[in-house]
Every structure is written in structure tokens, then in C-alpha cells.
């Protein structure tokens, strides 16, 4: 099937076409294999035995067909890659010849649909305006994964335009992909904007998924979907080939079921191999952790889980000290939103302007606003585009209003915030409650804004520090997370500490659909 023939094909159609391409051996091996909850190391053991990557791809496709495209219908996968089987067979041939590229050789991953891949799938950001936006070149982070032997299984749904279109949006909804459900209850919100990446990873539709974050879009869906989500230091992963909101804050990272899997992917997509040290450095008992008190907004059940998690930290043998977050973190929201409006207008104009007429007829934010108005029945049926319209009114990045907002953010969040906290407390990592549990999906009123999480993760996003979320249990069957933040480029430290907590606590509970 040609690249163009996939335009407009439904997920069930794409899955059926891929099923037709499998041979009897691949189908038989896939039927005998259940990838549910298996980590990368276990998958590699299997691939060294009776399993091969083509059968593994087939098994994941069968699982997506059974749970995502039908059954509970989570709608986390926006499209599957028609070339995935071909790539898997090529990697199987390499394995048979003795060539193993590394720990990701033959491992299927899913990529958020605002990240360009050279597969015959458009990069839509969830918008009908980009429904024909095929790319011939991978985003650098995808190219690095592919070179390491990973298989791009497909693209995940997302909050349209990475949740920067309306203040009343329902996270996980896009005009292209529909509404993604939470993996623990499809009627509940998966959080955004990397909603599909979170649900897909939690439900074992892939080994690991890739999400993106401007502020909260990796950490929040990972927390509400029971995952380990890593937001790297700003600039550690190339942002080229990603539909932008803000080059000052945008970054891509792994969303996984274990710390080890997050590390395996992060070590391949980082532009510099700093994070790889986490796998080779021996465990240390010299860590010092700053524990932030739960905010007043936190739900009592989530607070109990967080306090229990602090006890886990103590059992790991690290030194625990109290940390108080500056008030400036909570007051930074207005300045951040102002800055993002300016940055989005400039960045999206540049991004759309670089696309060809064949990829889209929309070449600027102004044209995008008009496109949505013309296609209001499909694009604006649930909520509007007031953020787009606010951004459209902004001037250039030389405006004093923008420069003042940036200066305020640097002073409040970085210089007098995280930089000061790390220096004065002498800690390796700051820890605070994350988001959860998930609210019901509400297409009328939009997302609930009282998740009870700390402002620590947002501060890390604004200042460009690395952050990570860990599962700490369930509230009435729904996951709750905990946020960790480290100094810039200290991902090796962050991941080692997280791995220690995971070994001691083992607090992730798989969704009940895991083996249905």
C-alpha cells in the first residue's frame, strides 16, 4: 500500500491491513505470547529465544485491536505504522546474523503524534489541519531510537495542539483521534497532553512510549495512568521535528512502566550520554532528599499515600530533610501563560511556514484559527480556541511585556526558587506530591483543575530542570503519583534515586484491563 493510501484510514483498517501482512509463523508465535507488563529486559530475553520482533509487533497489534480500537475502546493509538512489520523483520535478520544494536534492538515503541517520523503516517498534533502532514525525515529523537534498533509501532493520540488551544479543553481529545480514556477506567480523564502515550504504555500496547511536555504533559498523564514519566533537562533531547508550543520549555521524554525502561530509552534519545551513567554507577547511600509537605488542596487519600511514600524513602537509607517551596512557584502562572502565548505564536508560525503546500494549506496561526472556524463542526464542537485567539493578539518576542514575563519567571522560579533551594538545602532531589486521582471526562466543563498536585513539577518545567513521576499507589482504583526534581543535567542522579525507591516500594499497580 502506498503512503497516500493510508490517509484517512481508520485504526481498525490499519490493524487489519497489518494482520494480512503477517505470515503463519509470526501469527502462531504472537498467539502464544502475551506482552502484558513485560519490561524491556524481559522482552530481550524472549527475543533471544523463541520469540522474534515480527511476532512481538503482531502481538502488540492484536492487543491494540482488542482493547484500544474495540472492546473498552481507549483510543490511545491514533494510527499504527504499516512499515513496522517490515522493520521488525529486518531487525530479526540482524539478530540472526549476530548483530545486536543494543538494549532496544527489536523493541516496539509508540510516539506521540506531534513528533515527526518518516513512516507513512502524518504528524497531525491531533488537528485536521495537519491530516496530510507526512514527513520524509525523522525527528532527531526518533532517528536515534531507530538507529538503536527500536521499532516505531505507531503514533499516539494527544490533547489537540498539546492542550494549548482552549482553557476548557478535555484532556486527551483531538479531532483526529477522538477522546482517549484513562487506562484504569476509560470514563476517566487520562490527563494531557501526552494522554495517548500514557494510556498506551500503561495498557502494554508498546514497551515504552514517547511523550512531550511544556508544563505537566509528561508528568501529569504519567501520574494519573500509573507510570514512570521522565521530563529531561531542557535541551538534553533535540526538539527538532516536534510541533512546538515553546522552545523555551518544550521537551520530549519516555513514559514507561519501570524506571529501568525509562532509563533505557532516555539513554538513547539524549544528545549527550550523561544519563547513561545511571546504569553504570554503583548504588550510593549518600543521597540527600528534600521532602515537600503536601499542599492543602490534596485529597486525604492521596495525602496518606504520599506520607507512606516518605516512609519508603526513609527505608531506602537516604537522608531526608524538610523542604519548603517558595510562594513564587504558585504565583508564576500568569507570567508563564503570558510568555507561552508570545512563544507559541512565533513558534507555530515558523513551524507551519516551513511545511509544504502538499502537507497543509494552513501556514500561520492566523490561518489555523480560520481553518478551525471553517471546520467548526468537527474542530470546535466540544470547546473553543480562545488560547489561539489570545496568542494571535500578541506581538513579537521583543515586546517589553514578554521580556518582563521571562525575567519574572527566571527570578521567581529559578534564581530565587529551584537554584536557591538546591543550594541552601544541599539536596540531590526534591520530592513532592504529584497529580491524581483522575476525574471523570467532562466534555462540557473541561478538565478538573483541583488534582491536588504540588507546584514543584511546574517549576521544573518553567526553569528547564529534569523531573520524574513515580507511582505511589491507588485511590479507589485510580493511580496517584509523586514528583521528583533534580538540578539541571542530573538525570543520572534522579534515575538512580528513583530506581532505589521503586525497588523498595514496588507501588505500581497495573490496570485491571491489563490481562483482559
Buried (B, 14 or more C-beta within 10 A) or exposed (E): EEBEEBEEBEBEEBBBBBBEBBEEEBBEBBEEBBBBBBBBEEBBEBBEEEBBBBBBBBBBBBBBBBBBBEEBEBBBBBBBBBBBBBBBBBBBEBBEEEEBBBBBBBBBBBBBBBBBBBBBBBBBBBBBBBBBBBBEEBBBBBBBBBEBBBBBBBBBBBBBBBBBBBBBBBBBBBBBBBBBBBBBBBEBBBBBBBBBBBBBBBBBBBBBBBBBBBBBBBBBBBBBBBBBBBBBBBBBBBBEBBBBBBBBBBBBBBBBBBBBBBBBBBBBBBEEEBBBBBBEEEEEEEBBBBBBBBBEEBBEBBBBBBBEBBEBBEEBEBBBEEBEBBEBBBEBEEBBBBBBBBBBBBBBBEBBEEBEEEBBEBBBBEBBBEBBEEBEEEBBEBBBBEBBEBBBEBEEBEEEEBEEBBEBBBBBBBEEBBBEBBEEBEBBBBBBBBBBBBBEBEEEEBBBEEBBBBBBBBBBBBBBBBBBBBBBBBBEEBBBBBBBBBBBBBBBBBBBBBBBBBEBBEBBBBBEBBEE
